[in-house]
Amino acid sequence: MKTKLLLILILIFLISFTASSQVVVPVKKKINKAAEKRANKNVDKAIDKTFDKLEKGLGGLFKKKDKKNKTEVTDKTDKQVAEENVNDESESEQQEQKSANPNVQWAKFDFVPGDEVIFEDGPNASEENGEFPSKWDLQDGNAEIAEVDGEKVVIFPHGGSIIPFLKNSKEDYLPDVFTVEFDVYFQPENPHRLFFSFYDTKNQRSIGSKVYFYSKSISYNESSGPYSKTLSEGGWRHFSIAVTKDKLKIYLNDERLINIPHMGFNPTGITLEMNGYAADKMHQYVKNVRIAKGGVKYYDRVLSDGKIIVNGIRFDLNKATIKPESNGAINEIFKLLNKQADLNFSVEGHTDSDGVNDYNMELSKKRAESVMNRLIEMGISADRLTSTGWGESKPLDNNTTAEGKANNRRVEFVKF
């Protein structure tokens, strides 16, 4: 009996031992896997901390990788990493600078010449050298025709004052909206200046308002200015004046320097007066004087006429090179095209009758193409523009006067 009981106990022990051994094996495997997983997790945390410290210590030399790739080794060289770091810093500086500096839009040159010329003097190439300029009258001093670099100019040998020679010079011959343009030559280191009066000092009642034009600055009544820009000491300067009823704007070359909202008087005519500083040694010259009546806004002209006539786009003599003073008119056309996306233009050049017909035809084509290309360079799509030239074949005015020829020399923007 005792022997049988002992055998049963031994059998139970063996069965229990076998079962427990079978259970221990999978449990041990689970423990090992859990331990391995936890170890990997701890390694990941350690790597993250290491990268964080490196980023703080080296100013972002290493970028923190995406969590999925945080343990991958980069193949980039130190040079490539350094270049990326410089680019990142540059972008950051640009963002800071952009936030510090506001986006400013300021039209410093918005001059658009009047569209109907009422007085024009180049002087004409037929003017006799040494004679008094035929388009002018003399108030005081002296003025004569001379030739400078192949062009006829008005020279002031000892200083003087001249006024346009007009039949109605005693009357107010300036409209409410008008522009005046002229070129003045300044000798290097010469302190001379040109006085511009808004009335005919010989035939009209004094207004007492003057503009003082210098080589690098403009002063209005000597109380508002001088307003200056950086230029070389000598050379030709292009001055422009725009009057819109009571508003006055004055430009030197391609920049507006004076902007008066209320003049407080009515301009009735003009006088050009050149003082006589060092006149015997340093002569003073004036050319390309033009007075033009202001016109309707460009968009209104398109609506009413289907085209815009612009005589304010100027070119070098016998060339298709656009002069800087043309930028105002071209900018206005550009802004109009930007606002009116469905507006397309044929840019068409015209000349006066001086010269040979075939030459004028070819020149007008080249000039129209230059204007078209300028607008394309500014951002207007090429499929919205075409160009052609008509030479002298379509005059608007007569070709017997300087004013008529000036009106015929034009660029038209015809809607298509």
Secondary structure, DSSP 8 states (H G I E B T S, - for coil): -HHHHHHHHHHHHHHHHHHHHHHHHHHHHHHHHHHHHHHHHHHHHHHHHHHHHHHHHTTSSS----GGGTT------HHHHHHHHHHHHHHHHHHHHHHHS------S------SEEEEEES--TTS-TTS--TTEEEEEE--EEEEETTEEEEEESS-EEEEE--TTTTS----SEEEEEEEEEE-TT----EEEESS-TTTS-----EEEE-SSEEEETTTEEEEE----SSEEEEEEEEEETTEEEEEETTEEEEEES---S-----EEEE--TTTTTS-EEEEEEEEEE----HHHHHHHHSEEEE----B-TTS--B-GGGHHHHHHHHHHHHH-TT--EEEEEE--SSS-HHHHHHHHHHHHHHHHHHHHHHT--GGGEEEEE-TTSS-SS-SSSHHHHHHHSEEEEEE-
